[in-house]
């Protein structure tokens, strides 16, 4: 008995808040996948994303973040429901709407108190509009309902895990509080930065109309995610910080895709192996994301690439093609954004910046 107690204490001594966080994310993602399948979600990976990205170290932070994600999703979906039928058939109309909503959304995500809701307001609008352009015959209300249900399924799963963890294991391994988001009434550099994202999103509309590429909604997600950088130091444009995030996103996506490809080869369609690979990928990515280095964003993108490729919409079919298409769409978004950043960097006035009341680090695990 004493030997068993000693061994158990040795195991507990190796557990850290970082380890607990990774475990919470694994359980949350798996529960989100189960919930999304239970409600018949058509993009189960999106629910898994929510199960991963909403998680914070204390239930109060997780619940607030989850509610903001749901509110932003519903608001963006309702706007798309009313506006998309009027503009989807016209390249100019759709691009103008996308640019306006994307710019507003990202600007408020950079400067507003409820930044996370603003981010998903724009993301949801962009995803629904691009989905409508890709498959115009599908009812728009179905797009909106699916996005909302998947978000709710993933978010509620994450909230449940976080609440249970806070009441149990987090009593022994508490996590540090997440810094408050930046707040600014007016920040011209942030507005210019957001406008560049709006331009990139408008270009996506042009590509969607011209080439009919699948899953371009993921390109929009990628554009807005990498543009979510600190507002400090944006006076000369966001070329450097966003390019760093783009590079880290590329490395993370490639590494995650490599792990996912190995799992797919081993799984041969077996759901249990896909789920095991998903859990390993989520835990590994979160450990990288929470590491003491400046490349945490690699961990975020590693995890999201794993989820894109290893979470099929139906384990019975085992069709990985949608996941591959979504991963390619992420790379397309990166390729579109960089030239826009270069042009914006060349046109931006020098020596002008702005201030915000608090700081968000480049490598903070934020984003989608």
N, C-alpha and C positions, 0 to 999 in steps of 0.2 A: 504493500500500500504506500509506504513511504517513497519507494522508487517511482511508483506511478505518479505520486504527487510532485516529486522533483522533476520528472519529465514534463508534466503538464505546466509547471511553473516556468520551465525553460522555454516551452512553446509560447506561453503568454509574454515572456520577456522579449521575444523576437517580433511581436506584433507592435506596430506603430500606427498613429493616426493615418499615415499614408497608406498602409496596408488595409486598414478598415475602409478607407474611402474607395479603394479599388474593389474590395469585396461588395460594398454597397452598390457600386455601379454595375457589377456583374449581375447581381440579383435583380436590380432594377431593370436592366435591359432584357433579361430573360422573362421577367414578369410582363414587361411591355409587349414583347413579342407574343406571348400567350394571350394577352388582352386584345391585341390587334387582330389576331386570328379569330378570337371569339366573336368579335363584332364584324368580321368579314372585311377587314381593311384591304384596300387594293395596293397600298404602298406600305407594307409592314415595316420596312426599314425606317420610314419617317417616324413611326411610333418608337422604334428603338433609339433613334437619334434623341428624341425627347427624354426617354428614360435615362440616357447618358448625360446629356448636356444640362438638364435641370438640376441634377444632384449637387448639393452643397453640404458642408460639414455639419450643419444644424438644421433641424426641421423647420424652424422659423424662416430661414433663408431659402430653403428649398420650396416651401409652400408659397412664399411671396413670388419667387422666380417662376414657379409653375403657373400661378394665377396670371402673372403678366404675360406669359407665353400664350395662355388660352385666350386672354382678352385681346391681345394683338392679333392672334390668328382669326378670331371671330370678326373683329373689326375689318381686317384686310379682306377676309372672305366676303363680307357683306358689300364692301366697296366694289370688289371684283364682280359680284353678282349683279350689281346695278350698272356698272360702267363697261364691263367687257363686251356685252352684246352690242354696244354702240360703237366700239372701236376695233374689235378683233379682226374684222374683215379688211380693214384698211391699215396698210403699213404705216402711213404717216400718223393716223389717229392712235394706233396702238403704241407706236414708239413715243409719241408725245405724252400719252398717259403714263407709260412706264417710266419715262424720264422724270416727270413731275412727282409721281408717287415715290419712286426710288430715292430721289434727291431729298424730299421732305422726310421720308422715313429714316434714312441714314443720318441726316443732320440731327434729328431729334434723338436718335440712338447714341450719337456722340455727345450730346449736350443736355439732354433732359433727365429729370430725376427718375422717371419710369422708362429708362432707355430700352429695356428688354422688350417691353410691349411695343414700342415704336419699331424696333427691328423686325418683329414678326408681323406687324401691320404691313410693312413693305414687302417682306418675303412672301407672305401668303398671297398678296395681290399679284406679285410677279409670277409665282408658281401657277396660280389659277389661270392667269391670262395666257401664259405660255402653253399650258396644258390644253386650253381651249383652241389655240392656234394649231397645235399639233394634231388634235383630234376634234375637229369642229362639229362632228355629228353627235358627240356625247353631250348630254344635258349638263348645262353649266352648274345647276344646283347640286348635281351629283359630285362634281369636282369639289365644290365648297364643302359639302357635307362630309365627304371622305377626308379632306384635309383636317377639318375640325375634329372629327371622331378619332382619327389617328393621333392627333396632338393630345386630345383629352385622355386617350387610353395610355399613351406613354407618360404623360405628365402625372396622372393619378397614380400610376404604378410607382413612379419615382417618389411621389409624396408619401405613399404608404410605406415604402422601404425606409425612407429617411425618418419618418415619425417613429417607427419601431426601433430603428437603430439609435436614435437620440434618446429614447427611453431605456435602452439596454446598454449596448456595447460602447456607445459614445460617452456614457458616464465615466468609463475608465480611460477611454482614449478620445478626449475632446479635440475638436479641430479649431484652428484659429478663425476668427471672423473674417469674412470677405470684405475688402475695402468698399466704401460707398462709391457709386458711379459719379462721374464728373457732372457738374451742373453749370451752365452758362446761359445768360439771357440772349446774347448775340455773340457769335464767334465767326468772323468773316472767313478765316482760314478753314474752319470746319465746314462752312457752307461751300467753299470752292471744292474742298475734298469730296463732299457728298455729291456735288454736281458732276464730278468725274465718274462716280459710280452710276449716276443717272444716265450719263452718256453711254457707258459700257452696257447698261441694261437695255437702252434703246437700240444699240447695235445688235444685241441678241434678238430683238424683235425682227430686225432685218434679216438675220440669218435664218430665223424660224420660218419666215415667209419665203425666202429664196431657196433654201436647201432642204427643208422639211426633215431636219435631223431629230432623232428621238431624245427624250429626257432632258431637253434644254432647261427645264426648271431647275435642275441641279447646277447648271451654269450660273443661274441667277443667285442661287444660294451661295455659291463659291465667291462670286463678285462681292456680295454684301458682307460676307464673313471676313474676307481678308482686308476689306476697307475699314473694318472696325478697329482702329488703332487709336492711341492716345492723342488728344487734341493738342497737347503741348508740342511745340516744334513743327507745326504744320504751316508756318508762314511761307516757306519755300516749296510747299507742296508735300504730298505724302509719298513721293517716289521711293525714298530709302526705306522707311518703315514698312510700307506695303510690299515692296520688292522682297524684303527679308521674310515677310509672312508668306509671300508667294513661293519663295524658295523652300521654306520649311513645309509649306503645304504640299509641294511637289515631292519632296523627299519622304514625307509622311505617307502620302498616297501610294508612292511606289513601294515602300516597305510594307504597308498594310496590304496592298494588292498581292505582293509576293507571298505573304503568309496565307492570305485567303486562297490564292491559287494552289498552294501546297495542300491546304485543307480540302479544297474541292477535288483535287486529284485523289486524295486518300478516301474521301467520303463516298464518291461514286453514287451520290444521291441519297445516302443514309442521313436522316435528319439528326440522329444522335451525334454523329461526328461533326456535322455542321454546327450544332449547338455548342459542342465542346470547343470547337475552334473559335466560335464567337466569344465564349467566356474567356478563353486564353487571350484573344486579341483585345478584348475590352480591358482586362486586368493589366496587360502589358502596356497598352496605350496610356491608361490612367497613371501608372507608375512613372512613365516617362513624363507625362504632363505635370506631375507633382514633384518632379525632381529639382535639385538645387542648381540648375543650369539655366541658360538663356534660350534653350531650344525646346521649351515646353510645348509650343504649338505643333511641333512634329508629332508629339504624342496624341494630340487631339485629332490630327488628320490621319494618323495611323489607325486610330480607332474607327473613325468615320468610314475610311476605305474598307476596313474589315466588315463593318455593318452593311455597307452598300453591296458587297459581293457575297457575303455569307448569310444574309437574311432574305431569302426568297419570299415572294408574295404567297407562295404555296409550297410547303415542304413535300406535298404529295407529288407535284409535278417536278420539283427540283430544277426548274428552269433558271439558270444563272445569267441568261442573256440580258434581262432588264438591269441587273446589277452592273454588268460590264458596260452597258450603254450609259448608265448614270455616272460611272467612273470616268468614261470618256468625256461626258458632258462637263464634268468638273474641270478637266484639263482644257476644254474649249473655252470655258469662262476665264481661266487664267491667261490663255493666249490672247483673248480679246482685251483684257484689262490692261496689260502691260503697255501697249502702245498708247492707250489713253492716258496712262500715268506719265509717260515720257512727254507727251504733248502738254499735259497740264503742268508738269515741272518746268518746261520751257516758257510757258506763258505766265506763271505765277510771279507776283511781285516779291522782291527780296526784302528781308528784314522785318516782315510783318508777322506777328503771331497773335496769340490770345492766351487767356488764362481761364482756368476752370477751378472749381473749389476743391477738387480732389483728383487723384491720379489713378489711371488704369494702366497697368503694365502691358507692354507688347506681348508678353508671353502668358498673360493671365488666361486661364481656361474659360473663355467666354464664348462668343460666337453662337452658332446655331445649336 
